[in-house]
């Protein structure tokens, strides 16, 4: 379905390249290092697909798709410093290659450049959506930091973090398309619901892959969430379903950020059915996204959005 927007993505890449041009070589080097690492570009792709579904005829979606990518990249730079990550998309993280100070400061540059680019839309509603999104993402990051090594975290608290930290930028991407297309309020809300639900499903599956993925496919170290002390849904459900001994083992590993027992924990997550239950939770969110689509006109781009949600829970990387 992403083939529908291949030409559009070329335009977005052109905007990204132009707006990364700066007189400070290290800024360009670090920015290009992480942006050129590949990845799905799913958030800007959502903005482009939704713009097509709403039959938007302008060109501002290219600029805003680049803005979304810059904001996302800034969060990755900061996340990897906070999490002390060493591997992303199959190669060393920017902080591993350039150091923490450069990663933090270049992340700040990308945020500020994104806000400069927002002005090109000449629309306060666009500014409002993106300002709110970046604020909520930051709140989600702080919430996640507060929840580190807390094995008592429940599903509601877990969902609050990922809907702030991850799903909010998905929601902003699809809502922006509706604003550009001047869609009526009910259609804008449907677009936002699609984005939020899809983003939630995406993160839930990402958390599954930390215990069931292949490092060669995911491009990151398995067990990273546990090492960082993150209580994700597979572990929450495994503790709910496991024996006292299994619960104690997982609890101790979360509190210590200890991956020495990772094989045993992976086995518990599988034996208790926690992986299947987590995938089912992701599937329910994907269905919520699909249920929002009837508000849109039927065309190839809307069909692409439908396929994207339907296939999301099958991802392996």
N, C-alpha and C positions, 0 to 999 in steps of 0.2 A: 504493500500500500504506500510505502514511502517513495516509490517510483513516481507517484503522482506529483510530488513536489521536488523532484530532482533538479529541475531548472531553477525553481525558487530558491533551493538551498545553495546553488551556485551564487546567486545574487546575495544571499546572506553572508556567504564566505567572503565575498568581495567587500561587503560593508565591514566585516570583522577585520579583514586585512588592512583596510584603509584607516580604521579607527584605532588600531594598535600602533599606528605610526607615531613615534615619540622620539624626542631628542635624547632620551636617557636609554642607552643600549641595554642595560640590565632589565629594565621594565619590559622592553620588547622581547628580550630573550626568554625570560621566565614566562611571560604571557603566551608566547608562541609555543613554548615547550609543552605546556599543559593543554592548550587548545588544540594543538596538532596531534595530541596523543590518540585521537580517534574518539571512541565513545559513540553513543547512539544519537546525540543531538536531539533527544526526544522532546525536550521542552520547546525549543524553537520549531521543531517539526509539528508539534501540536498546534502552535499558533498559526502556522502556514496551512495545515489541513483544515483547521476550523475556519480560517479566512476563506478558503476555497468552498467549504460547505455552505458558508453564508454568502457566497458569490460577491465577495469584496473585490473591487476593481482598481483600487489604488496601489501605491507602492510603499506606503508607510509600514506595512507588515514586515518588510525586509529589515528595516531599521529596528523595529521593536523585537523581532526575533533575535537580532544580534545583541540587543540590550539584555534579553532573557539569558542568552548564552554567557554574556559577561558576568551577570549576577551569579549565575550558577557556578561559573569558574572561580569567582571570588570566594564563594562558600567552600568549594573544594580546597582551595589553597589554605583557607583558615582552618577547615576541618582537619586536614592532614597534620597541621601543626599541633592542634589541640589533642588529636588522637595519637600523635607520634607514629603515624603510619609511614611505612617504607615502600609500599608497592601499590600502584593504581594503574588500571588498564594495562597490566603486564609489564610495566617498567617502573623504575624508581620514581617516587613522588618528587614534586618540586622541592619540598623542604629537605629531602634526602640529597638532592642534587645541588641545590643552591644555598641551603641553610634556612633556618626559621625566620630570621629578620627579613630576608629578601622575599620569602613567601608571603608573610603578613603584609608587608608594604606594597607588594605588587597586587595583592588582593584588594587593598585599599584603593589603589589606582584604578582597578577594574570597576569597583563600585562607583567611584567618582566619575569615571568616563561614562558609565552607564547612565548616570543622572544627567550628564551633559547631553547625551544622545536623546533622552526622553523629551527634552525641550523641542526637538525637531518636529514632534507631533502637534505642537501648539494646541494641546488639549489637557485641561486641568484634570479631567477624569482619568486620563492615562497616568498622569503624575500621581494621582490619589491611589490608584490600584497598585502601582509599583512601589510607592513609598510604604503603603500598608504591608505589602508582601515582604519587603526587605525587613521591616520592623518585626513582623511576626516570625520570620525565619530566624532572626537574631534571638527572639524570645525562646523559640524552640531549641536553639543551640544551648542557651543557658539552662533551660529545663533539663535537657539531656545531661548536661554537666552535673547538675544537682542530683540526677538520678543514678549517676555512675556508682557501681558497686552496691546498689540497693536491690537485694534479692526479693524484697517484699513488694516490688512494683506490680500492679495489676494491669489487666488488659486495657482498662479505660485510661490509665496514666500513660501507658505505652502508645495508645492511639493518639492521645493529645500531643505527644512529642512529634510523631511522624506527620500528623496533619499540619503541624506548624512548620517543622523543619524541612520536610520534603514535599508534601502535597500542596503547600501554599503556592509554590512557584508554578506547578502544573495548573492550578486553578487560575492564577494570574494570566498565564499564557492563553488559556481558552477564553477567559473573560475579555482580555484585550482585543481578541479577534471580533468579539461581539460589539465592543465599543467602536472599533474602526468601521465595522459594517453598519453602524447605527441601528442595530437590532433592537426590537422592543424589550422592555424590562424582563418579561417572562422568558424570552429566548436567551437573554444575557444570563439569567439565573440558571437556566438549563445547561448552558455552556460551562458555567462555573462549576456546577455540580458534576458534570462529566469530568472536568479536569481534576477536581479534588478527589473524586472516587478513583480515577485512574492512577493518580499519584500515590494514593494510599495503597492500592493494590500493588503498584510497582515496588514500594518500599517493603511491604510485607513479603513479597517474593524475594527481594534482595536479602532479607533476614533469613529466609529459608536456605538460600544458597550459601550462607556462611556455615551451614552444617551439612548441606547435601550437594554442594557444588564441586566443580573441578577448578582448581587454581589456574590451570592453563586456559580455561574458558572464561572464568570470571575476571582474571587479571589482577586478583588480590589474594592475600594470604587467607586460607581458611582458618577459622577460629579467631579472626581479628576482633570481632564483636566481644567475644568472651575475654580476650586479653585486655580489652579496654574497659571491662566491667559493665558492659551493656546488657541489660535484662530485656531481651527481645522476645517476641511472641512464642517462638519454638521452645524457649526455656521456661517461660511462664506456664505454658500448657503442659510441658513435661513435668514440672514440679507439681502441678495440680493433679496429674494423672499417675505419677510415680509412687513408689513405696517411700516410706520414711527414709530409708537408707539412700535411695536415689535422689530424693529431695535434698537431703543433707549434702550429698556430693556436689550437686549443681550449685546449691547455695554457697558452699565454701569456695567454689571456683569463681563465682561471680564476685564475691566479696574480696577475694585476693587477686582477681585478674589472672588466674592461674590456668594455663592451657596444658599442663602436664597430663591432666586426666581427659584431654579432648576426645580421644577414641572412645573412652567409656561413656562420656557425655553424649557424643553423637549416637552411640548405640542406644542409650536411654531415650533420646529424642525420637528415634525411629521406633523402638519397641513399644513406647507408650501411645503411639499414633499421633504424637504432637506435630510431626511434619505434615501429615495428611490434614490434620485439623487447621494448621496454619495456612496451607494451600486453599482449603475450603473458605477460610476467612478472606483470603485474597480474591477468590472467585466471586464471593458475595459482593465485594467492592467493585469488581469488574462488571458484574451484572447491574449494579447501581449506576455505573457509567453508561452502560448500554440503554438502560431504562430512560435516561435523560435525552437520548438522541431523537426520539419521535418529534420533538419540538422543532427539529431542523428540516429543511427541504431535503428531498431525496436526490442526491447526485453522487458522483464518483468519490468526492472528498468525504462526504458523510458516510458512504460505504467504507471508506478507508478507516475512518474513526471507529466504526463498528468492528471491523476486522482487528484493529489494533487492540481494542479492549478484549475481544474474544480470545486472542492469542497470547495475551500478556502473561497469564498464569502458567503458560508452557515454557517460558523463557528459562534458559540454562546459564545465561551470562548477563 
